[in-house]
Structures are given as C-alpha cells and as structure tokens.
C-alpha cells in the first residue's frame, strides 16, 4: 500500500486527480444511463409511492430510478483499475456491490415484479392444524420460526407486497455487515479492535466490535435509503459526507481510503448535478444501499467509527425520525411528525422541496465541519 | 355547566375547527369492526378534534383526495358553484366517514371529562382511573401508555371508577348516563355525558350513530331530558334530541332497551 504522512500534499494531489477523473467519467456516463433507464422503463410510478403528493410532485412520475448505478459503476471501475489494494479496497467495494445488488433487485422487482403473497402467521397455524397431509403439516411446523421472523419484520416495511421483502433485505444486509466485521476484526489488525475516542485515545472493544460493525453497516445503509426522498437530498448530502471523509482520510494519511473517498466524491458531483430538481434520474435503492454501506465501512476502516453519526448526520436524523414516528404511533397512538421521514414533515408544513434540501445540506455541512475538527483531536 | 374548556371541546366536536369550512360535525366511528391494533388513536375513534383535522389533511394529501392542499387549506371552496351541488362541509364529513375518522362514545366522554376535571379539580382523570390490576402487567402497561384508548364504557360502569346516583335531583354536570347491553342484539354499550342540570332540563352530549341518520349524517350530538314528572326515573321523562321525542328518539330507545341503565359519577 502506498504510504503517506498525514496532510501529505502528494496524496491530496492524487485524491483530487481521482475525484476529477470520477466526475468526468460520471458526466460522460450519465446521459447514456438516463437513456438506458428510460428505454427499459425503469422509472418511478405512483402505484406504490405514497409520497407523490397530488399536483406538486406528480411530475416525478416517469423519472428514471436506479441513477445510483452511475456512482456504483464509476467508483467500482476506477477502483478496480487504479486503486485496487487487496488489503484495503476489495472488501469495501465488495460489500458495496452486495448492497447495491440487493438495492437493484428491490428497484427492479418494485417496477416489474408481481405482488408477492405471504402466508400470515394465523394462516400458518391453521394449516398446521388442518392440512390433510402429515408431511406438509411437519413442513409448516419446521418453517414456523421463519414465518414468525418474516411477519415480525413486516411492520418495518413501508409498502410490503412488491420488491425484496423486509426479512430478505435484513438477511442480505446482515451478510454485508458480517463480511465487513470479519474483514475489520480478522484482516485489518489489532488496532481495529479498539474504538477511537476524540480527545481521549482508544477504548478496547475486543470482539464486541463485530456486532457493532454489523449493526452500523445495516443501519447506515438503511438510513441513506430513507433520506433518498427529495431531489438532490441524498446525493448532495452524500457528496458533502464523502468530501469530509476524504479530508479526514487525507489528514490521517490513509492513502487507499483517501483515493476511494475522493473517487466517490467525484462521481457524486456528476450524480448530484443531474439529480437536483427537476431530477433527470433518482438514486434508487441500488445507490442508497450501496453507498450507505460504503460510507459505514470507510468510516470504520479509518478507525473513526465514533464519528459515523456525525458524518452521516442527516441520514441518521432521518432514520431516527422514522424510528420515533413508528414508536409514537404504535405505543402512544399519536404522531410525532406530520409524516416521516423528517423531510416529509417539512413538506407537510408547506416548505418547498428546494428549501428543505438546501437547509438539510447546510445543516449537514455544519456537522461535517464538526466531524473534521473532532477527527483532528 | 361543565367547565368552559370542556364546553369548548364539545363545541369543537360539534363544529370541527377546519379553517374556511364551518359546520362539519365530528362523525361517529367505533373500532369494533375494523379492530385496528396499535394504531393511531385518531384512527380508532379516540382522537381530539385537532387530531382528526390533522389526520384528514394528511390522508387527503397523501392519497390525492384533493380536499386540502399541503398548507391545510380547503380546496373545495375554490371550485366554482360547488356549494350548490355539494356543500364543502358535507363533502368533508363524507370524507371523514369514508376514512374512519370520528369519535366513539367513550372517547368523546373521556376527552371532555379530562378537560373538565383538569380545569375544575386540577386533576388528570387518566392518572386516577382504574383500568386493570397491576398483576396483569402487560395490560396495565398498555393502559398506562394509552389511557384514553382504554377507557371503555365498562370501565366507567365499574364501581372502582364511578358511583351510582340514585335520584335525578342529584344529577350534576359531569355525571354519566351508562347503558350496558343495549341495541337490537344487546351487544353494545353506550355512554352519555351530562353537561347541565337546572332541575327542569337535563342537558347532555354524546357521540352516536342513529340508524335514521344513514351512513354519513351521524356524529356528536347534544340533547336534553325535560323533567315532566319530578321524582320519577329518567326513563319516564321527556327525551328530546334533534326534534324527536321519546319513542322516536333513538337515544331514549337505547336507554330503554339497555339491560343496565344507570346514572354514575366519577369517584375521585
């Protein structure tokens, strides 16, 4: 691996070159991708999208989704060609690929898939009692825990029925998290068994780092996914985050990650250019899940795990708003927000889409500054 | 009279405070058929007027009903000559009924009594109310989290929460008329809140759905009982509601058919 000292001008120069290269590549690829998505009708439909408000947002119907492919393709290609370090970049790219694959499957099934039938728990229990064939009854008994798991996760889904179901999503995301945890715990070395604390040094977590990593990869990927609700919101916020992350990696002198983060940043410049209102395409789960997982890995890989909630501030706030809303709805019977995630709450309060997005960007930028400052302590 | 805030709350149920659209009476909705669980209280017939309005606006925007815009302003008023065909208030009422937005009898009584006791006695009745013994820990916890949703007619009929009033001369505002096992199939309960008593007329308010009002015209209503035979039970007096008297008055019929009909007063 190339080694650089902290604040190395050479590393910064290289990182900027990667960012420029990625941006140019993405700008060239974007129109091709838009045409491809339109040709195959991979576009947004109102059928399962409850957030498309009458009149004001109906123009979004027909906008291509899966625009996140742009970033995934460009980042993967540039990393494979110019920044492929088996010790450092293959797992982040691999996990991003798994998550992006999951997101792509969800996007495509939501458009082209049929409504999937699910056996409910009472139905399964009835079948166990009444089915005339004993081996079918035995099968239902053996698969009962799976059905319970399936049904218990259904409450987390926003529009269950089509696409990848929640329990399938959770399992695949768990796999992505587990791979990351294995890599961090067994491959990166003892230094990564500890948690860096600003101003205070390190706290040893030993094997507890494994569940923490799995949780953070799953949570961050879903948090970015939740924030992808307004034109430019997820793209712009990710751009700010990866810019901050590039700066932190550069400060730390971690060459492979500085270049990887810079590549993502460059690709996101082009993506956001086409994604601001009125969007030429939207990120889709392929981009949000992939980049969300990559964000979590890259922060943990430079051993700044504690900064993840600050570096992903807007995403975490959006995810938290959904958790709180569900909690209040189910347990207290009242709404905390007019609608969750948080950006929809402001929409219902009458804020324009542009106003919400720009204010969220600015708030997010402020927290990135805090993260960079903390990273230097 | 009930406290001013309690009276104001009843008025808000009788005339939901939609901006620009007066005259929308809160419909009746009870969750026994839909049996929604762990749902917003406004969607199970236990919401405050403001919550019903908020939810109506959210549903309208979310599902493109075109009744309210994102700032909550009614779009129906903007349609030319709309009033002559279907007045906005009527359309909104239909919209509320179609979307299960309304209030049931115990929810209405609980909210109004809560305001009344907060103002007159400085107590929150939900904190004093007895739901289930603490040994039934799950139910106890649920009742603690969602008290209004768990204050049913049966709870009001319990001696742990209320005491029976024997004479109609003792009736005061805030007392309750409780009907158990009433209706044609003797399978429902009803509760009515007494709002005033001057020993000649007893006034009450309740949330109910009379069969004669059809699918959309039901809701919170006021009525009165004229004391024409002093000293005799309430059922021997003249019940007046919406211009109907006694046998034509379905509230009276409900009271008459109930297996148990009692006047009760909150104990604390």
Boltz contact constraints between the chains, C-beta under 6 A:
constraints:
  - contact:
      token1: [A, 50]
      token2: [B, 62]
      max_distance: 6.0
  - contact:
      token1: [A, 53]
      token2: [B, 61]
      max_distance: 6.0
  - contact:
      token1: [A, 54]
      token2: [B, 64]
      max_distance: 6.0
  - contact:
      token1: [A, 54]
      token2: [B, 66]
      max_distance: 6.0
  - contact:
      token1: [A, 329]
      token2: [B, 40]
      max_distance: 6.0
  - contact:
      token1: [A, 330]
      token2: [B, 38]
      max_distance: 6.0
  - contact:
      token1: [A, 331]
      token2: [B, 145]
      max_distance: 6.0
  - contact:
      token1: [A, 333]
      token2: [B, 40]
      max_distance: 6.0
  - contact:
      token1: [A, 333]
      token2: [B, 41]
      max_distance: 6.0
  - contact:
      token1: [A, 333]
      token2: [B, 146]
      max_distance: 6.0
  - contact:
      token1: [A, 333]
      token2: [B, 149]
      max_distance: 6.0
  - contact:
      token1: [A, 350]
      token2: [B, 70]
      max_distance: 6.0
  - contact:
      token1: [A, 350]
      token2: [B, 71]
      max_distance: 6.0
